[in-house]
Amino acid sequence: MTNQVTIFGLWLLLFPSLVKAEDPLVASKPTEPVKEIDFRDPIPFGLPPVEYGLGQHTDAASQLEQALSARTLKLNYDSQWGYLREVLKALQIPESSQLMVFSKTALNPRLIKPENPRVIYFNDDVYIGWVPGAEKMEFAAVDPLKGTIFYELAVKAANEPRLVRSERCLACHGGDSSLRIPGLLVRSFLTDQHGRPISGYSQISHDKPLEKRWGGWYVTGTHADMTHLGNLFNRDAIEAAKTNPALRANLKQVDQFVDTAKYLHPHSDLVAHLILDHQVHAHNLITRASMEQQLGLRSDVEQQLVRYLLFLDEAELAGPLQGTTDYQTWFEQSGKRDASGRSLKDFDLQTKLFRYRLSYLIYTDSFRNMPSAARNRILQNIHKFLTASAAELEQSWDVDPAAFPVQERQAILQIVAETLDNLPEFWRVSQ
């Protein structure tokens, strides 16, 4: 991995009691005013009440481990897949979410390469990493108050397989690209023929245009005339793509590069890529906002989170875009729907990712269980945007009213009113 935790950030994590009281990043006491900080400042997540390395967790992987420990759940071992399929089933992660990454920017760099990519499986709350030939599976699950928690599970057969906490991941997952909190990463790096990074981008979100995404990843699906950096490795192919941007684009399979029999299926679905790009950065923003509230700190993270959840800076798509698995169907069917059958998980995939632009992540544990003061402020600002006049959209939000029409905003108001638990009293649907 290329990103490293700063010495100062790691010191705060390991030795919070040694931080001097005058340091601007020491958490405020309940009776002290909120301390203003810059969004780029590190967060002292080792301090109470967060205490990242301590206490109980409620993330999905922790709940899986508790079930294994209590022997209320048993994982059956498979000679080919180990515990992979059983884990995906237990965590309700679809196999169709499989994404293949061949850049050496993760654990097991000796194993990861274009002909032996690592795969990621995920749902709204938890992420699984698996590499053919590796000794362990990797887990990253988002805890509402403590951020992303990392675990490992030995692949070999065991009488009582157990998830074990791992903090070595913080060497990369606690730096600038994850917003200085224990967070998640999606990168885009063009690589040589061995998967070694050459150049690229260390933070990918839905704000990045497709032409900058997916370097070091395989991508299966069609995307009209749009281009991306996926499916390219070795310097010759990269140079050829400069004059032929469509090289290795719109692929429906990657069997020519990978022995796909080593994987659950031979796809790295484009639509699943789009979802991963969206939700990883959103999870990090939610975690940072939650931690700042807990620690008595305040940056502009909540404003950034509101804009992100509303897709206000989303890179424009030029569809139609389509994947190669049933992932799109699974994703839409998992959405909560109002009386009119509408959901925040309804895709557009023509000019934008979703038909109704408010992130489905407002339903997740990480958002629902964040400190109530922060959650209410964020929902109140979302509500202000959705009920704003055309003049207010232009002046206060820098948004063209025609680009986010009132009909869409009214639909979002209604969907949320009918489907979101613990809805604040101020939320009212315009008739």
Phi, psi and omega in degrees: 000150186260327180283142180234143172295136177294152178302321180296316180296319180292323178298318178297323181293315188274329186229058184298332183289345182268357181288134182288148185297332183277356180295134184293347182259005174290135183298142176290145170284159183307329183271354182269153176291160178295138178267126178280132178226168176273147180302335181274352180290146175292156178253128180282071188287356173278348182278154171291150007272358182291304178045066189310316185277002188236169170080186182271155179233154180239012180292164186297321180292324176297320178294324175296316179296320178297321178293322177293318180296321181278356181061029173269354177222139178236133176261121178274136183272139177243136185296333180267316188254001182061233179259007188304304183297322180295320179294315179300319179295316182296325182266002180058047176255126182285142175299332181292350177282359184303127175233136184256127178233129184246002176282143182278065182236031181210184174299160180063044181297335178291332181270327186282129178194170184305326179271357179217064185290155168283151176238146177244135171238145185201159166231206184288343190232340189216150184231138180240133174246136184214134179233128175303126180096351180282156181276341184221151167269153180246143179232140170225117183231142187267116174270136185303326186250338186250358179089199183282128179253137184249141182222163173226150177226122179298137184283330184293156182296140179214152178295322179225082179298139184223146173276136181239130177301142177226124177253003176293337179296337181295344177302331176247324188270030176219018185254201185303317187291340176254022174068027176065026174228165175295101189223197187247160182226137163230124183240166177222101182231121168295145186229165171279187185292347179261357182092006178284131183298140176251306180200160179162210187230133186268356178217115181245138176214182179289351177282340181281134175296153183302328183296346178254358186262159164074018170297131182085004180241151166271145181223124176245126181150172181247144186215037176052229183268002179290153178237161177210180184261004182289161175068009181251129170208156187077147189295327180297314179294322180295318178295319180297326181291340179293326178263343178228078186302339181275004180303130180059028177264163177053039178279142177254354176200160182235024181300336180288345181251331191227143169283092187288353175295342179280357185237164183297328174201166189267037186232157171222080199296129182301319181293321175297323175302314181299320179292315178301316180300322179290308196279336180297311180292324178298316177301318181294319178296318179298315180297316181296317178299319179296314181293320178300318178297316181295324187266003179071031179246159180209119170243199177266022184299325182293321176296319178295320180296317180300312179298321183290316180297333179267002178059033186290338180243023181299137174293134182292140175259155177230079188283194007281146176248142182210140177272191183237012179228187176269018182302316181303316179296314179301315184297312182295321181292339180276357184278149173283140186236145177275184184296339178269003178083012182268149182217150173291352177261010176283125181281156167252297175059026173247297177241352181206168183288311186241153178289320180244109193274075164216129189295136174299347181292351174293346178269350186284161177300323184297327177272315184299324186255015173289163181310134189299326181297316179292315181301316181294320178298317181295314179295325180294320179290325174298316179297320179299319179295315185292337181252008183288153173283168178301319180295320179294323178299317181289315188279318186265335186243351183056046182235132175287119182305328180290337181279344178222076191298155184298327180298320178292319180295320178294323178296319179297317178305316182290317180302312181295318181301326184267346189236344185268126177289155177053045180289128180299153184295333183288348184282114179229142180270128177292132180272000000 
